[in-house]
Amino acid sequence: GIRSPIDFSDIKNKSFKGNRTFLIPDEIIKLDEYWNSKFIPDVYRNILGRFLFSCFTGLRFTDAYNLTPDNFTEDSVVFTAEKTGKFQRIKMNETAKKYIYDDFFKINSTNEYTNRELKKIAKLCGISKKITFHVSRHTFATNFLICGGRIEHLQKILAHSKIEETMIYVGIVENITNIQIMNMDEILSKKNVASE
């Protein structure tokens, strides 16, 4: 019953691209080494194991923490995504499989608690990025494309309804490629240094 001189259809919502923090291979290796360490507390091992599992499968927090042994076949994880309601089957690579161990299903925690502990783990591993569980999904998507994965396959794995959602990762990879191609300038600059 409230009247306004502005019609609702005149209001435009702007779309903002969120920050897509992801881990590079060296950072994943540091976390994996800590996960394999005999000095890691059990609670950190479980949280980090789920996080790294998602770095290699792209699962969201709720889907990763709702998994039971029944969700696994010999080479795939099958589940209905909580956010989209879509049934998904994701083939697991050998790296993802290694994070599924006896305690994988024993400890459960909230997203907030997990994110707090991941920040502590990152600090212990010398990683300065602000890590949340969702970073594992961005890590998967970005590294999947860097390793030569196709965008339409990534869309299916991430269960994005629109390809535009997935294309954000193409932009990230292009930025990385543009930076790396500039490193080629160092080839001849090293020759000049050597000849002096």
C-alpha positions in Angstrom: 0.0 0.0 0.0 3.0 2.3 0.0 3.3 4.5 -3.1 6.6 5.7 -4.4 7.5 8.0 -7.3 10.1 5.4 -8.3 8.7 2.3 -10.2 10.3 -1.0 -9.0 11.2 -1.8 -12.6 13.4 1.3 -12.7 15.7 -0.1 -10.1 18.6 -2.0 -11.6 20.7 -4.5 -9.6 24.3 -4.4 -10.4 26.3 -7.6 -10.5 29.5 -7.5 -8.6 32.3 -10.1 -9.2 33.4 -11.5 -5.9 36.9 -12.2 -4.8 38.0 -15.5 -6.1 40.9 -16.5 -3.9 42.5 -19.7 -4.9 45.6 -21.7 -4.0 48.5 -22.3 -6.4 50.2 -25.7 -6.5 53.0 -24.7 -4.1 50.4 -23.8 -1.5 48.5 -27.0 -2.0 51.7 -28.9 -1.5 52.4 -27.1 1.8 49.0 -28.0 3.0 49.4 -31.6 1.9 52.7 -31.9 3.6 51.1 -30.6 6.9 48.2 -33.1 6.4 50.7 -35.9 6.1 52.8 -34.7 9.1 52.8 -36.8 12.3 52.6 -33.5 14.3 49.1 -32.5 13.0 46.3 -32.6 15.6 43.4 -34.9 14.7 40.9 -32.0 14.4 43.2 -30.2 12.0 43.8 -33.3 10.0 40.1 -33.9 9.5 39.3 -30.3 8.6 42.3 -30.1 6.2 41.5 -33.5 4.7 38.0 -32.3 3.8 39.4 -29.0 2.5 42.0 -30.7 0.3 39.4 -33.3 -0.9 37.4 -30.4 -2.1 40.4 -28.8 -3.8 40.4 -31.9 -6.0 36.7 -32.4 -6.4 35.1 -28.9 -6.2 32.6 -29.8 -3.6 30.9 -27.1 -1.5 31.2 -27.1 2.3 27.7 -28.6 3.0 28.2 -31.3 0.4 31.6 -32.3 1.6 30.5 -32.4 5.3 27.3 -34.4 4.5 29.2 -37.2 2.8 28.9 -40.7 4.2 30.6 -43.9 3.1 27.4 -44.6 1.0 28.3 -41.6 -1.2 31.4 -43.3 -2.6 31.8 -45.8 -5.3 35.2 -47.2 -6.4 36.1 -44.2 -8.4 33.4 -41.6 -7.9 31.6 -39.5 -5.3 27.8 -39.4 -5.8 25.5 -37.0 -4.0 22.6 -34.6 -4.3 24.0 -31.0 -4.0 22.3 -29.2 -1.1 22.3 -25.8 -2.8 21.0 -26.8 -6.2 19.2 -30.1 -5.5 21.0 -31.6 -8.5 22.3 -35.2 -8.4 26.0 -35.3 -9.1 28.6 -37.9 -9.9 32.2 -36.7 -9.8 34.9 -39.0 -10.8 37.7 -38.9 -8.3 41.4 -38.7 -9.2 43.9 -40.6 -7.1 44.8 -37.5 -5.1 41.2 -36.9 -4.0 40.9 -40.5 -2.9 43.9 -40.3 -0.6 42.1 -37.8 1.7 39.3 -40.3 2.4 40.6 -42.2 5.4 39.0 -43.7 8.5 38.5 -40.4 10.4 37.1 -38.6 7.3 33.5 -39.3 8.5 34.0 -39.0 12.3 34.4 -35.3 13.0 31.8 -32.8 11.9 31.9 -29.0 12.4 30.2 -25.8 11.3 31.3 -23.7 8.4 32.3 -20.9 10.7 34.4 -23.1 13.0 36.0 -24.8 9.9 36.9 -21.4 8.4 38.5 -20.2 11.7 40.6 -23.3 11.9 41.6 -23.1 8.2 43.0 -19.7 8.8 45.1 -21.0 11.7 46.3 -24.0 9.5 47.2 -21.6 6.7 49.2 -19.5 9.1 51.0 -22.5 10.4 51.9 -23.5 6.8 53.1 -20.0 5.9 50.2 -19.2 3.6 49.2 -15.5 3.8 46.0 -15.8 1.8 42.7 -15.5 3.7 41.4 -19.1 3.4 37.9 -20.2 3.8 36.4 -23.6 2.9 35.0 -22.1 -0.3 38.6 -21.3 -1.5 38.8 -25.1 -2.1 36.1 -24.8 -4.8 37.9 -21.8 -6.5 41.2 -23.7 -6.2 39.7 -26.7 -7.9 38.1 -24.7 -10.7 41.2 -22.6 -11.5 43.6 -25.4 -11.4 41.3 -27.6 -13.4 41.4 -25.1 -16.3 45.2 -24.4 -15.9 45.7 -28.2 -16.2 43.9 -28.2 -19.6 40.3 -29.0 -18.4 37.5 -27.8 -20.7 35.1 -25.1 -19.5 31.9 -27.1 -20.3 33.2 -30.0 -18.2 34.0 -27.6 -15.4 30.4 -26.2 -15.6 29.1 -29.8 -15.2 31.3 -30.7 -12.3 30.5 -27.4 -10.4 26.8 -27.8 -11.3 26.5 -24.3 -12.5 23.2 -23.7 -14.3 24.7 -20.9 -16.5 28.0 -21.0 -18.3 28.5 -17.3 -17.3 29.1 -18.4 -13.7 31.9 -20.8 -14.9 33.4 -18.3 -17.3 34.6 -16.2 -14.3 37.4 -18.8 -13.9 38.4 -18.4 -17.5 39.1 -14.7 -16.8 41.2 -15.7 -13.8 43.3 -18.2 -15.8 43.7 -15.6 -18.6 45.1 -13.1 -16.1 47.5 -15.7 -14.8 48.6 -16.5 -18.4 49.1 -12.8 -19.2 51.4 -12.4 -16.2 53.3 -15.6 -17.0 53.9 -14.6 -20.6 55.6 -11.4 -19.4 58.1 -13.6 -17.6 59.3 -14.7 -21.0 61.2 -11.3 -21.1 63.6 -12.7 -18.6 65.0 -15.2 -21.2 67.0 -12.6 -23.0 67.7 -10.4 -20.0 69.5 -13.4 -18.5 71.6 -13.6 -21.7 72.6 -10.0 -21.4 73.6 -10.5 -17.7 75.7 -13.5 -18.7 77.5 -11.7 -21.4 78.7 -8.9 -19.1 
